[in-house]
Amino acid sequence: MAQLFYEQALTDQPEEATNYIAASQLHVAQAQFDEAFAILTFGLAKADDSAAIYRAISDLYILMGDPDQALETLRDGTAELGETTDMLVNMGDFFTSRANFLQVEERYT
């Protein structure tokens, strides 16, 4: 049922990044990662806020245990969009969360 609402939102407002992100999260909840990536990748071409979609793709890579690809995604976004405030915040958040993860991992392993 939720998928129908997301599909309608994407049809009605294809420029809204949050619609692609929400639709992809439905697939993530069902462990359908390829579908989630496909929706987000499609959204890069359609949505006004590409920085949010780059962030969602990066977060998906982190969820899947691939922080290197997550960082590469953010670098690609920065190369395409420039050093916008949103992309700089995305990069900062990535490094902050990665540093926190490494500190916890170091302490407890």
C-alpha distance (Angstrom), angle and dihedral (degrees) to the residues before:
residue distance angle dihedral
M1 . . .
A2 3.80 . .
Q3 3.78 90.3 .
L4 3.80 90.5 61.2
F5 3.79 91.1 56.0
Y6 3.80 92.3 47.9
E7 3.79 91.4 49.0
Q8 3.80 90.0 51.3
A9 3.80 91.3 48.6
L10 3.81 90.3 51.2
T11 3.79 90.3 49.7
D12 3.80 94.4 46.6
Q13 3.81 97.5 41.9
P14 3.80 111.2 19.2
E15 3.81 90.8 163.4
E16 3.84 93.6 63.6
A17 3.81 111.8 99.2
T18 3.80 92.0 -163.5
N19 3.82 89.5 65.0
Y20 3.81 91.8 58.6
I21 3.78 92.0 44.0
A22 3.81 93.1 50.3
A23 3.80 92.2 46.6
S24 3.80 90.8 49.7
Q25 3.82 91.4 50.1
L26 3.79 89.4 58.5
H27 3.80 88.4 58.5
V28 3.80 92.2 44.5
A29 3.81 89.5 54.4
Q30 3.80 87.4 56.0
A31 3.84 92.6 45.5
Q32 3.82 90.1 -113.3
F33 3.77 95.4 139.2
D34 3.80 97.4 161.0
E35 3.79 90.1 56.0
A36 3.81 90.9 47.8
F37 3.81 90.9 51.9
A38 3.80 91.2 47.7
I39 3.80 92.7 53.5
L40 3.80 93.0 47.0
T41 3.79 93.3 45.8
F42 3.80 90.3 50.5
G43 3.80 88.4 48.9
L44 3.81 91.5 57.0
A45 3.78 88.8 68.4
K46 3.80 96.0 43.3
A47 3.80 110.4 32.5
D48 3.79 126.9 86.3
D49 3.81 94.0 -140.6
S50 3.79 104.0 57.7
A51 3.81 91.6 162.6
A52 3.81 90.4 66.8
I53 3.78 90.9 50.7
Y54 3.80 92.8 48.5
R55 3.80 86.4 52.3
A56 3.81 91.8 50.6
I57 3.81 91.4 49.7
S58 3.79 90.1 48.7
D59 3.81 90.7 49.3
L60 3.79 89.7 50.8
Y61 3.80 91.2 54.0
I62 3.80 89.5 50.0
L63 3.80 90.1 50.8
M64 3.79 88.6 52.4
G65 3.81 91.2 50.8
D66 3.80 99.0 -106.4
P67 3.81 107.4 118.9
D68 3.81 91.8 161.4
Q69 3.80 91.5 60.8
A70 3.81 89.5 43.1
L71 3.79 89.7 57.3
E72 3.80 91.7 44.5
T73 3.80 89.2 53.8
L74 3.79 91.1 53.8
R75 3.79 90.5 47.3
D76 3.81 89.7 51.6
G77 3.79 89.4 50.7
T78 3.77 91.9 49.8
A79 3.80 90.7 48.6
E80 3.80 90.9 51.2
L81 3.81 100.1 39.5
G82 3.79 100.3 28.2
E83 3.76 126.0 -128.4
T84 3.77 94.5 -43.2
T85 3.78 119.3 166.5
D86 3.81 90.8 -108.0
M87 3.80 93.4 52.6
L88 3.79 92.6 45.2
V89 3.81 89.8 51.7
N90 3.81 89.7 48.1
M91 3.80 90.3 53.0
G92 3.80 92.1 45.7
D93 3.80 91.9 50.0
F94 3.78 90.9 49.1
F95 3.79 93.4 53.6
T96 3.79 92.9 43.2
S97 3.81 93.1 51.7
R98 3.81 91.6 43.2
A99 3.81 91.9 50.9
N100 3.80 90.8 49.0
F101 3.81 90.8 49.6
L102 3.80 92.4 49.7
Q103 3.81 92.0 48.7
V104 3.80 91.9 52.3
E105 3.79 91.9 44.1
E106 3.80 91.3 50.6
R107 3.78 92.8 48.1
Y108 3.79 97.0 49.3
T109 3.79 103.1 36.1
